[in-house]
Amino acid sequence: MRVASLVLLTVLAARASAQPDAAEPAPVAPGPAAADADRVGQPLIAEAEQLGKDGKLELALAKVREASVRFPSAAHDCLAALTYFRLGRLTAAELHLDLAVSRGDRAPGWCRDVIKDVEEALARRGYTRVDVAVEPADAIVRVDDVVVRGGHALWLPPGTAAVRASATGFDDEQARPEVPAGGAPMAARLTLHRHVDAPTPPERVRVVTTPTGIAPRKLAGWSLIGGGAVIAGAGAVFHVLAIRARDAADARFTDEPAFASERDRFERDRVLAIGGYAVGGAALIAGVYLIATGSVERRDVDVALVPHGAVLSMSWALP
């Protein structure tokens, strides 16, 4: 057993004093040990020892735990478990001992004594194993001061437990199992549901414009209507001429010279008729549009601001 660590932590427990509540620590998680974890985590452990000597127990505990989160290793988890055990927090102590096994590296020899002490304390105080499962699997589970990522076996004291789970993009979930004293292992499952924002009523902005006088495009519209009517009328004339040329051609034999002349006149007049209808009709439509939009007495524009965009609507009143 590493005597220095045990002596330090015994002194810490004896000199425990009330400390201000700190921010919630980062969640611990199972997984392999970090490369050279014990060496790179040594500054945190040294800082924790100094804080303990100064009587700042909770800050010292935070440094030990930070080492087990940032530089996971069996040694850091065993040291965190020993710290929690000396403070009487058996659930967190047992959790870190379980994590130490998952690291895959060698735990310090003194950790066997910690395992034995924690197991005896759990049995003596009637703790029961609760297998917590969560969905999604990477949700964060919280029980008192225990914060772990994903489902895990937690040893909880008798009574009503408050097991909470949260994940980004999901609504929080909570289970409150009744834990018997020294009972058989039990299970608790928490399924989180994706968070759906409540619909926000759109913010509406009304803009009203009232043109004054007669729009110049109204005059242009009437001009187009007049011109379109003339062109369409010309198309109708050529339509009649084309029909007459067709009838004249049908009355002749195909080998007569006049037949070819009548057929050519039919094709020419038909093209002129179609063109007159098309151009005249387009001019009429454009004229009607210009008159309608050029004689607006009032135009209302509604802009609805909605999430991720806006909806624009327009209405107008004709005289």
C-alpha positions in Angstrom: 0.0 0.0 0.0 1.3 3.5 -0.8 1.6 4.7 2.8 2.0 8.4 1.8 -1.3 8.5 0.0 -3.1 6.7 2.9 -1.7 9.0 5.5 -2.6 12.1 3.4 -6.2 10.9 2.9 -6.7 10.0 6.5 -5.6 13.5 7.5 -8.0 14.9 4.9 -10.9 13.0 6.3 -10.1 14.1 9.8 -9.9 17.8 8.8 -12.9 17.9 6.5 -14.7 21.2 6.7 -17.7 22.7 4.8 -16.7 23.9 1.4 -18.7 26.0 -1.1 -20.6 23.9 -3.7 -18.5 23.5 -6.9 -19.6 23.2 -10.4 -20.7 19.7 -11.4 -17.6 17.6 -12.4 -17.1 16.1 -15.8 -18.5 12.6 -16.1 -16.2 9.6 -15.6 -16.4 6.8 -18.1 -15.1 3.3 -18.6 -12.3 2.7 -21.1 -8.6 1.9 -21.5 -5.9 3.7 -19.6 -4.3 6.8 -21.2 -0.8 6.5 -22.4 1.7 7.3 -19.6 -1.3 8.4 -17.4 0.4 8.2 -14.1 3.3 10.5 -15.1 1.2 13.2 -16.9 -1.3 13.1 -14.1 1.2 13.5 -11.3 1.0 17.4 -11.2 -2.7 17.1 -10.4 -2.1 14.5 -7.7 0.6 16.7 -6.2 -1.7 19.7 -6.2 -4.4 17.6 -4.5 -1.9 16.6 -1.7 -1.1 20.3 -1.1 -4.8 21.3 -1.0 -5.4 18.5 1.5 -2.6 19.7 3.7 -4.3 23.2 3.6 -7.6 21.7 4.8 -9.3 22.2 1.4 -10.8 18.8 1.2 -13.3 19.3 -1.6 -10.8 21.0 -3.8 -8.3 18.2 -3.2 -11.0 15.6 -4.1 -11.8 17.5 -7.3 -8.1 17.4 -8.4 -7.9 13.6 -7.7 -11.1 13.1 -9.7 -9.9 15.3 -12.5 -6.8 13.1 -12.9 -9.0 10.1 -13.2 -11.1 11.8 -15.9 -8.4 13.5 -18.0 -5.7 10.8 -17.6 -7.6 7.5 -16.8 -5.6 4.8 -15.2 -6.2 2.1 -12.6 -4.0 4.0 -10.1 -5.9 7.3 -10.5 -9.3 5.5 -10.1 -8.0 3.6 -7.0 -6.8 6.9 -5.5 -10.2 8.5 -6.3 -12.0 5.5 -4.7 -9.9 5.7 -1.6 -10.6 9.5 -1.3 -14.4 8.9 -1.6 -14.2 6.0 0.8 -12.5 8.1 3.5 -15.3 10.7 3.0 -18.0 8.0 3.4 -19.2 8.3 -0.2 -19.5 4.6 -0.9 -21.4 4.8 -4.2 -18.7 6.9 -5.8 -15.9 4.8 -4.2 -17.3 1.5 -5.7 -17.8 3.2 -9.1 -14.2 4.2 -9.3 -13.1 0.7 -8.3 -15.2 -0.7 -11.1 -13.6 1.8 -13.5 -10.1 0.8 -12.4 -10.8 -2.8 -13.5 -11.9 -1.5 -17.0 -8.6 0.4 -17.6 -6.6 -2.7 -18.5 -3.4 -1.6 -16.7 -2.0 -2.7 -13.4 -3.6 -1.4 -10.3 -1.4 -0.5 -7.3 -1.1 -3.2 -4.7 -2.7 -1.2 -2.0 -5.9 -1.0 -4.0 -6.8 -4.5 -2.9 -7.2 -3.3 0.6 -9.4 -0.4 -0.6 -11.6 -3.0 -2.5 -12.0 -5.1 0.7 -12.8 -2.1 2.9 -15.4 -0.7 0.4 -17.1 -4.1 0.0 -17.3 -4.6 3.8 -18.8 -1.1 4.2 -21.4 -1.6 1.4 -22.6 -4.9 3.1 -22.6 -3.4 6.6 -24.7 -0.4 5.5 -27.1 -2.4 3.4 -26.3 -1.0 0.0 -27.9 -2.7 -3.0 -26.6 -3.0 -6.6 -28.7 -1.2 -9.1 -27.9 -1.8 -12.8 -28.7 1.4 -14.6 -29.3 1.3 -18.3 -29.8 4.4 -20.5 -30.9 5.2 -24.0 -29.0 6.8 -25.8 -26.1 4.8 -24.5 -23.8 7.9 -24.1 -26.2 9.8 -21.9 -24.9 11.1 -18.6 -26.2 9.5 -15.4 -26.3 11.3 -12.1 -26.9 10.0 -8.6 -26.0 12.5 -5.9 -22.3 13.4 -6.5 -21.8 10.5 -8.9 -21.6 11.5 -12.6 -20.9 8.8 -15.1 -21.3 8.5 -18.9 -23.5 5.7 -20.0 -25.2 2.9 -18.0 -23.4 1.4 -15.1 -23.9 -0.7 -12.0 -24.2 1.6 -9.0 -24.4 0.6 -5.4 -27.1 2.7 -3.7 -28.1 3.0 -0.1 -31.5 1.9 1.2 -34.4 4.3 0.4 -35.7 6.2 -2.5 -33.0 6.9 -5.0 -33.0 9.8 -7.6 -31.3 8.5 -10.8 -31.2 11.2 -13.5 -30.1 11.0 -17.1 -29.5 13.7 -19.7 -28.1 14.0 -23.2 -27.7 16.8 -25.7 -30.8 17.1 -27.8 -32.9 15.0 -25.5 -35.3 15.8 -22.6 -34.0 14.9 -19.2 -35.3 11.7 -17.6 -35.5 10.6 -14.0 -36.1 7.3 -12.2 -36.8 7.0 -8.4 -36.4 3.3 -7.6 -37.1 2.1 -4.1 -33.9 0.5 -3.0 -34.2 -2.2 -0.3 -31.6 -2.7 2.4 -29.2 -5.3 1.3 -31.6 -6.6 -1.3 -31.0 -8.6 -4.5 -29.6 -6.7 -7.5 -32.2 -4.6 -9.3 -32.4 -2.7 -12.5 -33.4 0.8 -13.5 -33.8 1.9 -17.2 -34.1 5.5 -18.4 -35.1 6.2 -22.0 -34.6 9.8 -23.1 -36.8 11.3 -25.8 -35.6 13.8 -28.3 -36.3 17.4 -27.4 -38.9 19.2 -29.5 -39.1 23.0 -29.2 -42.6 24.3 -28.7 -43.8 26.2 -31.8 -43.2 29.9 -31.5 -46.0 32.2 -32.7 -44.6 34.2 -35.7 -43.8 37.8 -35.2 -45.8 39.7 -37.8 -44.8 43.0 -39.4 -47.3 44.9 -41.5 -46.2 47.4 -44.1 -49.0 49.4 -45.9 -48.2 51.4 -49.0 -50.8 53.7 -50.7 -49.7 55.0 -54.1 -50.9 58.5 -55.0 -52.2 59.5 -58.5 -52.5 57.2 -61.5 -49.5 55.0 -62.2 -47.9 55.6 -65.6 -48.1 51.9 -66.3 -51.9 52.2 -66.4 -51.6 54.3 -69.6 -49.2 51.8 -71.1 -51.6 49.0 -70.2 -54.4 50.7 -72.2 -52.0 51.2 -75.1 -51.1 47.5 -75.1 -54.8 46.5 -75.0 -55.5 48.7 -78.0 -52.6 47.5 -80.0 -53.2 43.9 -79.0 -56.8 44.2 -80.2 -55.7 45.6 -83.6 -53.1 42.8 -84.1 -55.5 40.1 -83.0 -58.1 41.6 -85.5 -55.5 41.4 -88.2 -54.9 37.8 -87.3 -58.6 37.1 -87.7 -58.6 38.7 -91.2 -55.7 36.5 -92.3 -57.5 33.5 -90.7 -60.4 34.1 -93.1 -58.1 34.6 -96.1 -56.3 31.4 -95.2 -59.6 29.5 -95.2 -60.6 30.9 -98.6 -57.2 30.0 -100.1 -57.5 26.5 -98.7 -61.0 26.0 -100.2 -59.8 27.4 -103.5 -56.9 24.9 -103.6 -59.2 22.0 -102.7 -61.4 22.9 -105.7 -58.5 22.4 -108.1 -56.6 19.4 -109.3 -53.2 19.0 -107.8 -51.5 19.1 -111.3 -53.0 22.5 -112.1 -50.6 25.4 -111.9 -53.1 27.4 -109.8 -53.2 24.7 -107.1 -49.6 25.4 -106.0 -50.3 29.1 -105.9 -53.4 28.7 -103.7 -51.6 26.3 -101.4 -48.7 28.8 -101.0 -51.2 31.6 -100.2 -52.9 29.4 -97.6 -49.7 28.6 -95.8 -48.7 32.3 -95.8 -52.1 33.5 -94.5 -52.2 30.8 -91.8 -48.8 31.8 -90.4 -49.9 35.4 -90.3 -53.1 34.5 -88.6 -51.3 32.4 -85.9 -48.8 35.2 -85.4 -51.5 37.8 -85.1 -53.4 35.8 -82.5 -50.2 35.1 -80.5 -48.9 38.6 -80.5 -52.3 40.2 -80.0 -53.2 37.9 -77.1 -49.9 38.6 -75.3 -50.4 42.3 -75.7 -53.9 42.1 -74.3 -52.7 40.0 -71.2 -49.8 42.4 -70.6 -52.2 45.4 -70.8 -54.7 44.0 -68.4 -51.8 43.2 -65.9 -50.4 46.7 -66.2 -53.8 48.3 -65.6 -54.5 46.1 -62.6 -51.2 46.8 -60.9 -51.1 50.4 -62.0 -54.4 51.3 -60.5 -54.0 49.9 -57.0 -55.5 52.1 -54.4 -53.8 50.2 -51.5 -51.3 47.4 -51.3 -50.7 45.5 -48.0 -47.5 43.6 -47.4 -47.3 41.0 -44.5 -44.0 39.7 -43.3 -44.2 36.8 -40.8 -40.9 36.1 -39.1 -40.7 32.4 -38.4 -37.8 30.2 -37.2 -35.1 29.9 -39.8 -36.8 32.3 -42.3 -39.7 34.5 -43.1 -43.0 34.3 -45.0 -44.0 37.2 -47.3 -47.6 37.8 -48.5 -49.0 40.6 -50.5 -52.6 41.8 -51.3 -54.0 44.8 -53.0 -57.4 46.5 -53.6 -58.6 47.6 -57.0 -60.7 50.8 -57.4 
